[in-house]
Every structure is written in C-alpha cells, then in structure tokens.
Amino acid sequence: MTHQDGRKPGLTEDAAALVAGLADLAVCGLSTALGGVSGLLRRADLGDLLADGQEETKARGRLVLARYAAPPPAHLEVLARTVTARTRAESGRE
C-alpha cells in the first residue's frame, strides 16, 4: 500500500491497518457464529442436542482427566512387574 504521493506507510499506519483488519475479521466471524446460533435455536430437537452435547463434553473431560491427572504407577510396582516378566521369559527358555 502506498500513499497518493508515492511514499510508503509508516509503522503507525501499518499497525492501524492491522488492527482494523483484525477487527473486521472478528466482526465477520461473530456474525457467522450468530447466524449459526440462530439456526440452532430453530431446531425442534434442541433439548436432545444440548443433552448430547453435555454428555459428550463430560466424556471428553473424563478422558482429559484420566490422561493428565492419573498418578504415575508406583516405582516398586513397575520394578516388580519387570522382574516377573524377565523371570517368566528366562524360565520359558530353559
């Protein structure tokens, strides 16, 4: 982008253009989202849809908790299982 007199925009003008572009993008996204919500509100099975969404969200939450909040296995338990597996493997060879 250049001015009418041929000079290039400065840092302030670039920043203002960037902010204006981001604001326009946000407004377009918001209007699209509101259109989707209004279409959703016209559905006859909205209650069932919300209940399904709630159950799915709970299931995802349980998976996340199981993945990240589960305590690591006890160190001695891991060692005991390793020794047991090695012992069984060695006794099977003989």
C-alpha positions as CSV (number, residue, x, y, z in Angstrom):
1,M,0.0,0.0,0.0
2,T,1.3,3.4,-0.9
3,H,0.0,6.9,-0.3
4,Q,-1.1,9.1,-3.2
5,D,2.2,10.9,-3.1
6,G,4.1,7.6,-3.6
7,R,5.5,7.2,-0.1
8,K,5.1,4.0,1.9
9,P,3.0,3.8,5.1
10,G,4.8,4.1,8.4
11,L,4.8,1.8,11.4
12,T,1.8,3.5,13.0
13,E,-0.3,3.3,9.8
14,D,0.7,-0.4,9.4
15,A,-0.4,-1.1,13.0
16,A,-3.7,0.7,12.5
17,A,-4.3,-1.2,9.3
18,L,-3.5,-4.5,11.1
19,V,-5.9,-3.7,14.0
20,A,-8.6,-2.6,11.6
21,G,-8.2,-5.9,9.6
22,L,-8.3,-8.0,12.8
23,A,-11.5,-6.1,13.9
24,D,-13.1,-6.8,10.6
25,L,-12.2,-10.4,10.8
26,A,-13.7,-10.6,14.3
27,V,-16.9,-9.0,13.2
28,C,-17.2,-11.4,10.2
29,G,-16.6,-14.4,12.5
30,L,-19.0,-13.1,15.1
31,S,-21.8,-12.6,12.5
32,T,-21.2,-16.1,11.1
33,A,-21.4,-17.5,14.7
34,L,-24.6,-15.7,15.4
35,G,-26.1,-17.0,12.2
36,G,-25.3,-20.5,13.3
37,V,-26.7,-19.9,16.7
38,S,-30.0,-18.6,15.3
39,G,-30.2,-21.6,13.1
40,L,-29.6,-23.9,16.0
41,L,-32.3,-22.2,18.1
42,R,-34.9,-23.0,15.4
43,R,-34.3,-26.7,15.7
44,A,-37.1,-28.8,17.2
45,D,-34.7,-31.3,18.9
46,L,-32.7,-28.6,20.6
47,G,-33.1,-30.2,24.1
48,D,-31.8,-33.5,22.9
49,L,-29.0,-31.9,21.0
50,L,-27.9,-30.0,24.2
51,A,-28.2,-33.1,26.3
52,D,-26.0,-35.0,23.8
53,G,-23.5,-32.1,23.8
54,Q,-23.4,-32.1,27.5
55,E,-22.7,-35.8,27.7
56,E,-20.0,-35.6,25.1
57,T,-18.4,-32.8,26.9
58,K,-18.4,-34.7,30.1
59,A,-16.9,-37.8,28.4
60,R,-14.1,-35.6,26.9
61,G,-13.5,-34.1,30.3
62,R,-13.2,-37.6,31.8
63,L,-10.7,-38.6,29.1
64,V,-8.6,-35.5,29.7
65,L,-8.6,-36.1,33.5
66,A,-7.7,-39.7,33.0
67,R,-4.8,-38.8,30.7
68,Y,-3.3,-36.0,32.7
69,A,-4.5,-36.3,36.3
70,A,-3.8,-40.0,36.8
71,P,-1.0,-40.6,39.1
72,P,2.0,-42.4,37.7
73,P,2.4,-46.1,38.6
74,A,4.3,-46.8,41.8
75,H,8.0,-47.3,41.1
76,L,8.3,-50.6,43.1
77,E,5.2,-52.0,41.2
78,V,6.9,-51.3,37.9
79,L,10.1,-53.0,39.1
80,A,8.2,-56.0,40.4
81,R,6.4,-56.4,37.0
82,T,9.6,-56.1,35.1
83,V,11.3,-58.7,37.3
84,T,8.3,-61.1,37.0
85,A,8.3,-60.7,33.2
86,R,12.0,-61.4,32.9
87,T,11.8,-64.4,35.2
88,R,8.9,-65.9,33.1
89,A,10.9,-65.2,29.9
90,E,14.0,-66.9,31.3
91,S,12.2,-69.9,32.7
92,G,10.5,-70.4,29.3
93,R,13.9,-70.6,27.6
94,E,15.2,-73.4,29.7
